Amino acid sequence: MARGFAKQVKDILRAHGCEFVRSGMGDHEVWRSPHAARPFVVDGKIMSSHMANVVLKQPGLKVKFD
């Protein structure tokens, strides 16, 4: 079983029209959203629901993990 929230977060981002732009520093990735004016960074290791919610808030999504 996969640990963390990274795969779930990326699946949610793709489902809402966001797309991967390029790799960033370390295990970070740069993504683009049709809902946000600026690209945003997604960490490759999202270990807490709090951080997953922070990432999902950047492109303006209203999805939240409990």
All heavy atoms as TSV, in Angstrom:
chain	resi	resn	atom	element	x	y	z
A	1	MET	N	N	0.841	-1.187	0.000
A	1	MET	CA	C	0.000	0.000	0.000
A	1	MET	C	C	0.885	1.248	0.000
A	1	MET	O	O	1.876	1.313	0.715
A	1	MET	CB	C	-0.897	-0.032	1.250
A	1	MET	CG	C	-1.856	1.105	1.304
A	1	MET	SD	S	-3.237	0.790	2.414
A	1	MET	CE	C	-2.589	1.446	3.926
A	2	ALA	N	N	0.521	2.202	-0.801
A	2	ALA	CA	C	1.295	3.436	-0.902
A	2	ALA	C	C	1.093	4.304	0.336
A	2	ALA	O	O	-0.005	4.399	0.867
A	2	ALA	CB	C	0.882	4.206	-2.145
A	3	ARG	N	N	2.170	4.906	0.786
A	3	ARG	CA	C	2.089	5.806	1.925
A	3	ARG	C	C	1.958	7.225	1.437
A	3	ARG	O	O	2.495	7.601	0.407
A	3	ARG	CB	C	3.357	5.684	2.766
A	3	ARG	CG	C	3.453	4.368	3.478
A	3	ARG	CD	C	4.662	4.298	4.354
A	3	ARG	NE	N	4.716	5.479	5.207
A	3	ARG	CZ	C	5.823	5.921	5.789
A	3	ARG	NH1	N	6.952	5.296	5.592
A	3	ARG	NH2	N	5.797	6.991	6.555
A	4	GLY	N	N	1.256	8.025	2.202
A	4	GLY	CA	C	1.129	9.435	1.873
A	4	GLY	C	C	-0.041	9.728	0.953
A	4	GLY	O	O	-0.829	8.851	0.604
A	5	PHE	N	N	-0.122	10.991	0.582
A	5	PHE	CA	C	-1.258	11.493	-0.181
A	5	PHE	C	C	-0.897	11.951	-1.586
A	5	PHE	O	O	-1.755	12.429	-2.314
A	5	PHE	CB	C	-1.883	12.687	0.564
A	5	PHE	CG	C	-2.517	12.326	1.872
A	5	PHE	CD1	C	-1.775	12.298	3.039
A	5	PHE	CD2	C	-3.860	12.004	1.938
A	5	PHE	CE1	C	-2.356	11.973	4.251
A	5	PHE	CE2	C	-4.464	11.676	3.141
A	5	PHE	CZ	C	-3.705	11.654	4.297
A	6	ALA	N	N	0.362	11.833	-1.995
A	6	ALA	CA	C	0.813	12.405	-3.268
A	6	ALA	C	C	0.031	11.859	-4.462
A	6	ALA	O	O	-0.419	12.625	-5.318
A	6	ALA	CB	C	2.308	12.182	-3.461
A	7	LYS	N	N	-0.131	10.556	-4.554
A	7	LYS	CA	C	-0.846	9.976	-5.696
A	7	LYS	C	C	-2.300	10.436	-5.720
A	7	LYS	O	O	-2.817	10.821	-6.774
A	7	LYS	CB	C	-0.780	8.458	-5.663
A	7	LYS	CG	C	-1.475	7.829	-6.860
A	7	LYS	CD	C	-1.397	6.333	-6.848
A	7	LYS	CE	C	-2.102	5.649	-7.975
A	7	LYS	NZ	N	-3.090	6.330	-8.708
A	8	GLN	N	N	-2.952	10.441	-4.569
A	8	GLN	CA	C	-4.347	10.881	-4.503
A	8	GLN	C	C	-4.474	12.344	-4.914
A	8	GLN	O	O	-5.393	12.722	-5.640
A	8	GLN	CB	C	-4.895	10.699	-3.092
A	8	GLN	CG	C	-5.038	9.247	-2.679
A	8	GLN	CD	C	-5.378	9.145	-1.213
A	8	GLN	OE1	O	-4.573	9.528	-0.365
A	8	GLN	NE2	N	-6.562	8.648	-0.917
A	9	VAL	N	N	-3.569	13.181	-4.427
A	9	VAL	CA	C	-3.602	14.613	-4.757
A	9	VAL	C	C	-3.418	14.816	-6.261
A	9	VAL	O	O	-4.167	15.569	-6.891
A	9	VAL	CB	C	-2.529	15.387	-3.956
A	9	VAL	CG1	C	-2.339	16.788	-4.509
A	9	VAL	CG2	C	-2.893	15.439	-2.488
A	10	LYS	N	N	-2.465	14.121	-6.856
A	10	LYS	CA	C	-2.215	14.263	-8.292
A	10	LYS	C	C	-3.408	13.768	-9.109
A	10	LYS	O	O	-3.751	14.368	-10.127
A	10	LYS	CB	C	-0.941	13.530	-8.680
A	10	LYS	CG	C	0.301	14.200	-8.121
A	10	LYS	CD	C	1.545	13.401	-8.405
A	10	LYS	CE	C	2.750	14.012	-7.718
A	10	LYS	NZ	N	3.982	13.242	-7.974
A	11	ASP	N	N	-4.047	12.693	-8.656
A	11	ASP	CA	C	-5.243	12.201	-9.343
A	11	ASP	C	C	-6.373	13.234	-9.286
A	11	ASP	O	O	-7.073	13.465	-10.274
A	11	ASP	CB	C	-5.715	10.882	-8.734
A	11	ASP	CG	C	-4.789	9.715	-9.054
A	11	ASP	OD1	O	-3.963	9.836	-9.994
A	11	ASP	OD2	O	-4.881	8.689	-8.354
A	12	ILE	N	N	-6.542	13.876	-8.136
A	12	ILE	CA	C	-7.571	14.913	-7.973
A	12	ILE	C	C	-7.255	16.111	-8.872
A	12	ILE	O	O	-8.134	16.660	-9.533
A	12	ILE	CB	C	-7.697	15.350	-6.503
A	12	ILE	CG1	C	-8.292	14.202	-5.675
A	12	ILE	CG2	C	-8.537	16.607	-6.364
A	12	ILE	CD1	C	-8.220	14.425	-4.179
A	13	LEU	N	N	-5.985	16.507	-8.905
A	13	LEU	CA	C	-5.584	17.634	-9.749
A	13	LEU	C	C	-5.895	17.344	-11.219
A	13	LEU	O	O	-6.465	18.191	-11.911
A	13	LEU	CB	C	-4.092	17.931	-9.567
A	13	LEU	CG	C	-3.688	18.512	-8.212
A	13	LEU	CD1	C	-2.163	18.574	-8.108
A	13	LEU	CD2	C	-4.302	19.869	-7.993
A	14	ARG	N	N	-5.540	16.151	-11.685
A	14	ARG	CA	C	-5.809	15.791	-13.084
A	14	ARG	C	C	-7.310	15.780	-13.367
A	14	ARG	O	O	-7.749	16.218	-14.431
A	14	ARG	CB	C	-5.213	14.423	-13.397
A	14	ARG	CG	C	-3.733	14.451	-13.590
A	14	ARG	CD	C	-3.197	13.111	-14.081
A	14	ARG	NE	N	-1.768	13.059	-13.871
A	14	ARG	CZ	C	-1.173	12.456	-12.848
A	14	ARG	NH1	N	-1.868	11.816	-11.935
A	14	ARG	NH2	N	0.134	12.470	-12.736
A	15	ALA	N	N	-8.101	15.281	-12.424
A	15	ALA	CA	C	-9.554	15.208	-12.603
A	15	ALA	C	C	-10.178	16.597	-12.724
A	15	ALA	O	O	-11.247	16.749	-13.315
A	15	ALA	CB	C	-10.180	14.452	-11.443
A	16	HIS	N	N	-9.508	17.619	-12.168
A	16	HIS	CA	C	-10.018	18.988	-12.226
A	16	HIS	C	C	-9.337	19.817	-13.311
A	16	HIS	O	O	-9.387	21.047	-13.289
A	16	HIS	CB	C	-9.866	19.662	-10.860
A	16	HIS	CG	C	-10.870	19.178	-9.868
A	16	HIS	ND1	N	-10.656	18.075	-9.088
A	16	HIS	CD2	C	-12.102	19.642	-9.564
A	16	HIS	CE1	C	-11.708	17.879	-8.325
A	16	HIS	NE2	N	-12.609	18.815	-8.593
A	17	GLY	N	N	-8.671	19.161	-14.245
A	17	GLY	CA	C	-8.105	19.862	-15.392
A	17	GLY	C	C	-6.698	20.382	-15.211
A	17	GLY	O	O	-6.172	21.052	-16.109
A	18	CYS	N	N	-6.059	20.109	-14.096
A	18	CYS	CA	C	-4.685	20.558	-13.885
A	18	CYS	C	C	-3.743	19.644	-14.658
A	18	CYS	O	O	-4.047	18.487	-14.902
A	18	CYS	CB	C	-4.329	20.523	-12.403
A	18	CYS	SG	S	-5.350	21.610	-11.398
A	19	GLU	N	N	-2.583	20.188	-15.020
A	19	GLU	CA	C	-1.631	19.380	-15.770
A	19	GLU	C	C	-0.208	19.618	-15.296
A	19	GLU	O	O	0.163	20.721	-14.878
A	19	GLU	CB	C	-1.749	19.642	-17.266
A	19	GLU	CG	C	-1.704	21.082	-17.649
A	19	GLU	CD	C	-2.042	21.309	-19.112
A	19	GLU	OE1	O	-2.828	20.550	-19.683
A	19	GLU	OE2	O	-1.501	22.284	-19.666
A	20	PHE	N	N	0.579	18.555	-15.371
A	20	PHE	CA	C	1.995	18.588	-15.030
A	20	PHE	C	C	2.720	19.454	-16.055
A	20	PHE	O	O	2.504	19.311	-17.256
A	20	PHE	CB	C	2.545	17.161	-15.037
A	20	PHE	CG	C	4.025	17.060	-14.893
A	20	PHE	CD1	C	4.608	17.158	-13.646
A	20	PHE	CD2	C	4.829	16.878	-15.996
A	20	PHE	CE1	C	5.987	17.057	-13.496
A	20	PHE	CE2	C	6.204	16.775	-15.869
A	20	PHE	CZ	C	6.782	16.864	-14.608
A	21	VAL	N	N	3.597	20.345	-15.581
A	21	VAL	CA	C	4.366	21.207	-16.476
A	21	VAL	C	C	5.798	20.703	-16.602
A	21	VAL	O	O	6.289	20.470	-17.705
A	21	VAL	CB	C	4.367	22.675	-15.980
A	21	VAL	CG1	C	5.248	23.539	-16.849
A	21	VAL	CG2	C	2.956	23.211	-15.919
A	22	ARG	N	N	6.467	20.537	-15.450
A	22	ARG	CA	C	7.867	20.107	-15.475
A	22	ARG	C	C	8.297	19.660	-14.086
A	22	ARG	O	O	7.619	19.926	-13.094
A	22	ARG	CB	C	8.769	21.247	-15.935
A	22	ARG	CG	C	8.775	22.434	-14.997
A	22	ARG	CD	C	9.724	23.531	-15.478
A	22	ARG	NE	N	9.607	24.721	-14.669
A	22	ARG	CZ	C	10.244	24.923	-13.515
A	22	ARG	NH1	N	11.042	24.004	-13.025
A	22	ARG	NH2	N	10.073	26.048	-12.837
A	23	SER	N	N	9.437	19.010	-14.036
A	23	SER	CA	C	10.025	18.645	-12.751
A	23	SER	C	C	10.645	19.886	-12.127
A	23	SER	O	O	11.127	20.776	-12.840
A	23	SER	CB	C	11.107	17.582	-12.933
A	23	SER	OG	O	10.542	16.394	-13.405
A	24	GLY	N	N	10.655	19.925	-10.817
A	24	GLY	CA	C	11.264	21.035	-10.102
A	24	GLY	C	C	12.492	20.562	-9.347
A	24	GLY	O	O	13.092	19.552	-9.708
A	25	MET	N	N	12.839	21.255	-8.297
A	25	MET	CA	C	13.987	20.888	-7.473
A	25	MET	C	C	13.650	19.652	-6.642
A	25	MET	O	O	12.567	19.559	-6.066
A	25	MET	CB	C	14.356	22.035	-6.536
A	25	MET	CG	C	14.773	23.310	-7.254
A	25	MET	SD	S	16.409	23.202	-7.970
A	25	MET	CE	C	17.396	23.175	-6.500
A	26	GLY	N	N	14.572	18.708	-6.575
A	26	GLY	CA	C	14.359	17.508	-5.771
A	26	GLY	C	C	13.197	16.693	-6.313
A	26	GLY	O	O	13.131	16.383	-7.493
A	27	ASP	N	N	12.252	16.357	-5.428
A	27	ASP	CA	C	11.098	15.563	-5.850
A	27	ASP	C	C	9.855	16.418	-6.062
A	27	ASP	O	O	8.745	15.907	-6.083
A	27	ASP	CB	C	10.820	14.446	-4.846
A	27	ASP	CG	C	10.427	14.970	-3.477
A	27	ASP	OD1	O	10.581	16.180	-3.242
A	27	ASP	OD2	O	9.958	14.176	-2.655
A	28	HIS	N	N	10.033	17.708	-6.234
A	28	HIS	CA	C	8.907	18.607	-6.464
A	28	HIS	C	C	8.561	18.664	-7.954
A	28	HIS	O	O	9.403	18.416	-8.801
A	28	HIS	CB	C	9.230	20.011	-5.963
A	28	HIS	CG	C	9.317	20.088	-4.480
A	28	HIS	ND1	N	10.391	19.613	-3.777
A	28	HIS	CD2	C	8.447	20.575	-3.572
A	28	HIS	CE1	C	10.186	19.808	-2.485
A	28	HIS	NE2	N	9.010	20.383	-2.336
A	29	GLU	N	N	7.304	18.987	-8.236
A	29	GLU	CA	C	6.835	19.136	-9.610
A	29	GLU	C	C	6.091	20.462	-9.745
A	29	GLU	O	O	5.467	20.916	-8.793
A	29	GLU	CB	C	5.868	18.002	-9.972
A	29	GLU	CG	C	6.488	16.630	-9.905
A	29	GLU	CD	C	5.480	15.523	-10.147
A	29	GLU	OE1	O	4.259	15.777	-10.121
A	29	GLU	OE2	O	5.923	14.383	-10.347
A	30	VAL	N	N	6.157	21.044	-10.921
A	30	VAL	CA	C	5.424	22.276	-11.211
A	30	VAL	C	C	4.196	21.883	-12.031
A	30	VAL	O	O	4.303	21.158	-13.023
A	30	VAL	CB	C	6.306	23.281	-11.980
A	30	VAL	CG1	C	5.515	24.532	-12.322
A	30	VAL	CG2	C	7.544	23.626	-11.172
A	31	TRP	N	N	3.034	22.357	-11.578
A	31	TRP	CA	C	1.760	22.064	-12.232
A	31	TRP	C	C	1.078	23.357	-12.629
A	31	TRP	O	O	1.362	24.419	-12.074
A	31	TRP	CB	C	0.853	21.305	-11.268
A	31	TRP	CG	C	1.230	19.872	-11.077
A	31	TRP	CD1	C	2.380	19.391	-10.505
A	31	TRP	CD2	C	0.471	18.736	-11.449
A	31	TRP	NE1	N	2.369	18.031	-10.497
A	31	TRP	CE2	C	1.199	17.604	-11.073
A	31	TRP	CE3	C	-0.765	18.569	-12.062
A	31	TRP	CZ2	C	0.743	16.316	-11.289
A	31	TRP	CZ3	C	-1.224	17.289	-12.266
A	31	TRP	CH2	C	-0.465	16.177	-11.890
A	32	ARG	N	N	0.133	23.259	-13.585
A	32	ARG	CA	C	-0.643	24.402	-14.044
A	32	ARG	C	C	-2.124	24.053	-13.901
A	32	ARG	O	O	-2.537	22.920	-14.109
A	32	ARG	CB	C	-0.305	24.682	-15.500
A	32	ARG	CG	C	-1.119	25.762	-16.134
A	32	ARG	CD	C	-0.750	26.052	-17.575
A	32	ARG	NE	N	-0.331	24.862	-18.302
A	32	ARG	CZ	C	0.767	24.804	-19.049
A	32	ARG	NH1	N	1.533	25.849	-19.187
A	32	ARG	NH2	N	1.093	23.692	-19.689
A	33	SER	N	N	-2.917	25.058	-13.557
A	33	SER	CA	C	-4.351	24.862	-13.390
A	33	SER	C	C	-5.121	25.849	-14.253
A	33	SER	O	O	-4.722	27.012	-14.363
A	33	SER	CB	C	-4.740	25.088	-11.927
A	33	SER	OG	O	-6.136	25.167	-11.782
A	34	PRO	N	N	-6.247	25.429	-14.823
A	34	PRO	CA	C	-7.085	26.379	-15.550
A	34	PRO	C	C	-7.813	27.335	-14.599
A	34	PRO	O	O	-8.356	28.336	-15.029
A	34	PRO	CB	C	-8.080	25.483	-16.296
A	34	PRO	CG	C	-8.129	24.221	-15.523
A	34	PRO	CD	C	-6.770	24.062	-14.904
A	35	HIS	N	N	-7.777	27.037	-13.306
A	35	HIS	CA	C	-8.470	27.849	-12.295
A	35	HIS	C	C	-7.564	28.879	-11.618
A	35	HIS	O	O	-8.051	29.714	-10.866
A	35	HIS	CB	C	-9.066	26.950	-11.213
A	35	HIS	CG	C	-9.840	25.797	-11.760
A	35	HIS	ND1	N	-11.061	25.945	-12.378
A	35	HIS	CD2	C	-9.559	24.484	-11.804
A	35	HIS	CE1	C	-11.494	24.762	-12.766
A	35	HIS	NE2	N	-10.601	23.854	-12.434
A	36	ALA	N	N	-6.244	28.795	-11.840
A	36	ALA	CA	C	-5.301	29.690	-11.171
A	36	ALA	C	C	-4.454	30.434	-12.210
A	36	ALA	O	O	-4.165	29.902	-13.284
A	36	ALA	CB	C	-4.395	28.891	-10.236
A	37	ALA	N	N	-4.052	31.620	-11.859
A	37	ALA	CA	C	-3.277	32.442	-12.782
A	37	ALA	C	C	-1.807	32.014	-12.855
A	37	ALA	O	O	-1.158	32.219	-13.871
A	37	ALA	CB	C	-3.354	33.905	-12.349
A	38	ARG	N	N	-1.312	31.407	-11.764
A	38	ARG	CA	C	0.103	31.063	-11.700
A	38	ARG	C	C	0.297	29.561	-11.535
A	38	ARG	O	O	-0.530	28.890	-10.931
A	38	ARG	CB	C	0.746	31.762	-10.511
A	38	ARG	CG	C	0.671	33.272	-10.611
A	38	ARG	CD	C	1.180	33.929	-9.378
A	38	ARG	NE	N	2.500	33.431	-9.027
A	38	ARG	CZ	C	3.333	34.024	-8.220
A	38	ARG	NH1	N	2.978	35.137	-7.635
A	38	ARG	NH2	N	4.510	33.516	-7.954
A	39	PRO	N	N	1.420	29.044	-12.037
A	39	PRO	CA	C	1.741	27.638	-11.769
A	39	PRO	C	C	1.965	27.434	-10.273
A	39	PRO	O	O	2.227	28.389	-9.534
A	39	PRO	CB	C	3.046	27.410	-12.536
A	39	PRO	CG	C	3.150	28.531	-13.496
A	39	PRO	CD	C	2.400	29.684	-12.900
A	40	PHE	N	N	1.869	26.197	-9.816
A	40	PHE	CA	C	2.061	25.890	-8.402
A	40	PHE	C	C	2.905	24.636	-8.258
A	40	PHE	O	O	3.055	23.854	-9.192
A	40	PHE	CB	C	0.715	25.739	-7.690
A	40	PHE	CG	C	-0.175	24.677	-8.276
A	40	PHE	CD1	C	-0.218	23.419	-7.718
A	40	PHE	CD2	C	-0.959	24.944	-9.377
A	40	PHE	CE1	C	-1.026	22.436	-8.262
A	40	PHE	CE2	C	-1.781	23.971	-9.920
A	40	PHE	CZ	C	-1.815	22.709	-9.358
A	41	VAL	N	N	3.478	24.451	-7.073
A	41	VAL	CA	C	4.401	23.355	-6.807
A	41	VAL	C	C	3.691	22.247	-6.028
A	41	VAL	O	O	2.931	22.515	-5.104
A	41	VAL	CB	C	5.616	23.867	-5.996
A	41	VAL	CG1	C	6.549	22.729	-5.631
A	41	VAL	CG2	C	6.361	24.932	-6.792
A	42	VAL	N	N	3.966	21.006	-6.436
A	42	VAL	CA	C	3.440	19.831	-5.738
A	42	VAL	C	C	4.635	19.006	-5.277
A	42	VAL	O	O	5.497	18.639	-6.083
A	42	VAL	CB	C	2.540	18.983	-6.663
A	42	VAL	CG1	C	2.066	17.732	-5.951
A	42	VAL	CG2	C	1.368	19.805	-7.162
A	43	ASP	N	N	4.693	18.723	-3.987
A	43	ASP	CA	C	5.756	17.909	-3.414
A	43	ASP	C	C	5.517	16.450	-3.789
A	43	ASP	O	O	4.377	15.992	-3.844
A	43	ASP	CB	C	5.764	18.072	-1.899
A	43	ASP	CG	C	6.996	17.494	-1.239
A	43	ASP	OD1	O	7.753	16.770	-1.904
A	43	ASP	OD2	O	7.203	17.756	-0.049
A	44	GLY	N	N	6.573	15.709	-4.035
A	44	GLY	CA	C	6.466	14.300	-4.374
A	44	GLY	C	C	6.119	13.422	-3.191
A	44	GLY	O	O	5.677	12.289	-3.366
A	45	LYS	N	N	6.321	13.938	-1.983
A	45	LYS	CA	C	6.001	13.186	-0.765
A	45	LYS	C	C	5.088	14.039	0.102
A	45	LYS	O	O	5.553	14.896	0.842
A	45	LYS	CB	C	7.272	12.863	0.008
A	45	LYS	CG	C	8.207	11.953	-0.719
A	45	LYS	CD	C	9.454	11.732	0.085
A	45	LYS	CE	C	10.496	11.037	-0.754
A	45	LYS	NZ	N	11.839	11.427	-0.406
A	46	ILE	N	N	3.803	13.805	0.010
A	46	ILE	CA	C	2.831	14.532	0.826
A	46	ILE	C	C	2.379	13.561	1.909
A	46	ILE	O	O	1.621	12.636	1.640
A	46	ILE	CB	C	1.644	15.016	-0.021
A	46	ILE	CG1	C	2.148	15.896	-1.157
A	46	ILE	CG2	C	0.646	15.765	0.856
A	46	ILE	CD1	C	1.091	16.259	-2.175
A	47	MET	N	N	2.872	13.764	3.131
A	47	MET	CA	C	2.653	12.786	4.195
A	47	MET	C	C	1.481	13.112	5.112
A	47	MET	O	O	1.081	12.275	5.906
A	47	MET	CB	C	3.932	12.630	5.027
A	47	MET	CG	C	5.120	12.152	4.209
A	47	MET	SD	S	4.795	10.664	3.256
A	47	MET	CE	C	4.733	9.460	4.548
A	48	SER	N	N	0.922	14.305	5.043
A	48	SER	CA	C	-0.178	14.656	5.943
A	48	SER	C	C	-1.374	15.185	5.158
A	48	SER	O	O	-1.219	15.749	4.066
A	48	SER	CB	C	0.266	15.713	6.958
A	48	SER	OG	O	0.465	16.956	6.324
A	49	SER	N	N	-2.536	14.994	5.732
A	49	SER	CA	C	-3.750	15.505	5.090
A	49	SER	C	C	-3.737	17.036	5.067
A	49	SER	O	O	-4.255	17.650	4.142
A	49	SER	CB	C	-4.998	14.993	5.791
A	49	SER	OG	O	-5.026	15.391	7.135
A	50	HIS	N	N	-3.121	17.642	6.074
A	50	HIS	CA	C	-3.021	19.104	6.114
A	50	HIS	C	C	-2.251	19.619	4.897
A	50	HIS	O	O	-2.689	20.554	4.218
A	50	HIS	CB	C	-2.349	19.551	7.407
A	50	HIS	CG	C	-2.058	21.022	7.431
A	50	HIS	ND1	N	-3.040	21.963	7.601
A	50	HIS	CD2	C	-0.900	21.706	7.272
A	50	HIS	CE1	C	-2.493	23.180	7.561
A	50	HIS	NE2	N	-1.203	23.041	7.357
A	51	MET	N	N	-1.102	19.008	4.604
A	51	MET	CA	C	-0.297	19.449	3.463
A	51	MET	C	C	-1.011	19.150	2.147
A	51	MET	O	O	-0.947	19.938	1.203
A	51	MET	CB	C	1.079	18.786	3.474
A	51	MET	CG	C	1.988	19.297	2.382
A	51	MET	SD	S	2.155	21.096	2.341
A	51	MET	CE	C	3.273	21.385	3.670
A	52	ALA	N	N	-1.732	18.027	2.090
A	52	ALA	CA	C	-2.516	17.711	0.892
A	52	ALA	C	C	-3.549	18.798	0.643
A	52	ALA	O	O	-3.749	19.233	-0.494
A	52	ALA	CB	C	-3.189	16.351	1.044
A	53	ASN	N	N	-4.199	19.270	1.701
A	53	ASN	CA	C	-5.192	20.338	1.572
A	53	ASN	C	C	-4.555	21.649	1.127
A	53	ASN	O	O	-5.144	22.398	0.351
A	53	ASN	CB	C	-5.949	20.525	2.885
A	53	ASN	CG	C	-6.842	19.350	3.201
A	53	ASN	OD1	O	-7.275	18.620	2.316
A	53	ASN	ND2	N	-7.110	19.149	4.477
A	54	VAL	N	N	-3.353	21.930	1.609
A	54	VAL	CA	C	-2.637	23.139	1.203
A	54	VAL	C	C	-2.345	23.090	-0.299
A	54	VAL	O	O	-2.542	24.075	-1.015
A	54	VAL	CB	C	-1.329	23.303	2.010
A	54	VAL	CG1	C	-0.444	24.378	1.416
A	54	VAL	CG2	C	-1.634	23.607	3.462
A	55	VAL	N	N	-1.897	21.940	-0.787
A	55	VAL	CA	C	-1.595	21.787	-2.215
A	55	VAL	C	C	-2.862	21.955	-3.047
A	55	VAL	O	O	-2.853	22.636	-4.069
A	55	VAL	CB	C	-0.933	20.415	-2.487
A	55	VAL	CG1	C	-0.809	20.170	-3.984
A	55	VAL	CG2	C	0.431	20.346	-1.826
A	56	LEU	N	N	-3.961	21.356	-2.606
A	56	LEU	CA	C	-5.212	21.437	-3.361
A	56	LEU	C	C	-5.813	22.842	-3.347
A	56	LEU	O	O	-6.556	23.214	-4.259
A	56	LEU	CB	C	-6.229	20.436	-2.810
A	56	LEU	CG	C	-5.878	18.972	-3.047
A	56	LEU	CD1	C	-6.848	18.076	-2.301
A	56	LEU	CD2	C	-5.860	18.649	-4.526
A	57	LYS	N	N	-5.475	23.627	-2.350
A	57	LYS	CA	C	-5.994	24.997	-2.257
A	57	LYS	C	C	-5.273	25.938	-3.237
A	57	LYS	O	O	-5.865	26.912	-3.704
A	57	LYS	CB	C	-5.827	25.496	-0.826
A	57	LYS	CG	C	-6.493	26.815	-0.561
A	57	LYS	CD	C	-6.368	27.189	0.900
A	57	LYS	CE	C	-7.037	28.498	1.177
A	57	LYS	NZ	N	-6.890	28.900	2.577
A	58	GLN	N	N	-4.013	25.647	-3.555
A	58	GLN	CA	C	-3.232	26.523	-4.437
A	58	GLN	C	C	-3.900	26.771	-5.790
A	58	GLN	O	O	-3.937	27.913	-6.246
A	58	GLN	CB	C	-1.825	25.945	-4.659
A	58	GLN	CG	C	-0.946	25.996	-3.439
A	58	GLN	CD	C	0.405	25.437	-3.741
A	58	GLN	OE1	O	1.161	26.012	-4.537
A	58	GLN	NE2	N	0.719	24.303	-3.146
A	59	PRO	N	N	-4.423	25.724	-6.458
A	59	PRO	CA	C	-5.090	25.987	-7.744
A	59	PRO	C	C	-6.550	26.401	-7.593
A	59	PRO	O	O	-7.266	26.529	-8.581
A	59	PRO	CB	C	-4.974	24.661	-8.480
A	59	PRO	CG	C	-4.941	23.644	-7.409
A	59	PRO	CD	C	-4.207	24.295	-6.266
A	60	GLY	N	N	-7.012	26.605	-6.368
A	60	GLY	CA	C	-8.374	27.078	-6.165
A	60	GLY	C	C	-9.423	25.984	-6.052
A	60	GLY	O	O	-10.613	26.259	-6.198
A	61	LEU	N	N	-8.997	24.749	-5.795
A	61	LEU	CA	C	-9.956	23.639	-5.650
A	61	LEU	C	C	-10.577	23.655	-4.256
A	61	LEU	O	O	-9.924	24.016	-3.286
A	61	LEU	CB	C	-9.265	22.307	-5.912
A	61	LEU	CG	C	-8.606	22.157	-7.281
A	61	LEU	CD1	C	-7.968	20.788	-7.405
A	61	LEU	CD2	C	-9.595	22.393	-8.397
A	62	LYS	N	N	-11.796	23.202	-4.162
A	62	LYS	CA	C	-12.491	23.179	-2.882
A	62	LYS	C	C	-12.532	21.751	-2.303
A	62	LYS	O	O	-13.313	21.477	-1.416
A	62	LYS	CB	C	-13.888	23.733	-3.038
A	62	LYS	CG	C	-13.900	25.134	-3.598
A	62	LYS	CD	C	-14.929	25.991	-2.951
A	62	LYS	CE	C	-15.027	27.337	-3.595
A	62	LYS	NZ	N	-14.022	28.248	-3.273
A	63	VAL	N	N	-11.707	20.864	-2.819
A	63	VAL	CA	C	-11.622	19.488	-2.327
A	63	VAL	C	C	-10.764	19.485	-1.068
A	63	VAL	O	O	-9.756	20.169	-1.001
A	63	VAL	CB	C	-10.984	18.580	-3.405
A	63	VAL	CG1	C	-10.873	17.161	-2.921
A	63	VAL	CG2	C	-11.756	18.669	-4.693
A	64	LYS	N	N	-11.169	18.688	-0.051
A	64	LYS	CA	C	-10.408	18.620	1.199
A	64	LYS	C	C	-10.328	17.189	1.696
A	64	LYS	O	O	-11.278	16.424	1.548
A	64	LYS	CB	C	-11.055	19.464	2.277
A	64	LYS	CG	C	-10.895	20.947	2.100
A	64	LYS	CD	C	-11.483	21.664	3.266
A	64	LYS	CE	C	-10.379	22.409	3.969
A	64	LYS	NZ	N	-10.813	23.135	5.123
A	65	PHE	N	N	-9.203	16.840	2.289
A	65	PHE	CA	C	-9.060	15.587	3.008
A	65	PHE	C	C	-9.425	15.845	4.463
A	65	PHE	O	O	-9.107	16.896	5.002
A	65	PHE	CB	C	-7.622	15.083	2.946
A	65	PHE	CG	C	-7.232	14.543	1.591
A	65	PHE	CD1	C	-6.579	15.346	0.675
A	65	PHE	CD2	C	-7.518	13.233	1.245
A	65	PHE	CE1	C	-6.213	14.856	-0.568
A	65	PHE	CE2	C	-7.151	12.741	0.006
A	65	PHE	CZ	C	-6.512	13.554	-0.903
A	66	ASP	N	N	-10.062	14.884	5.096
A	66	ASP	CA	C	-10.427	15.035	6.519
A	66	ASP	C	C	-9.270	14.721	7.429
A	66	ASP	O	O	-8.408	14.025	7.200
A	66	ASP	CB	C	-11.600	14.120	6.864
A	66	ASP	CG	C	-12.871	14.594	6.138
A	66	ASP	OD1	O	-13.022	15.801	5.935
A	66	ASP	OD2	O	-13.692	13.724	5.800
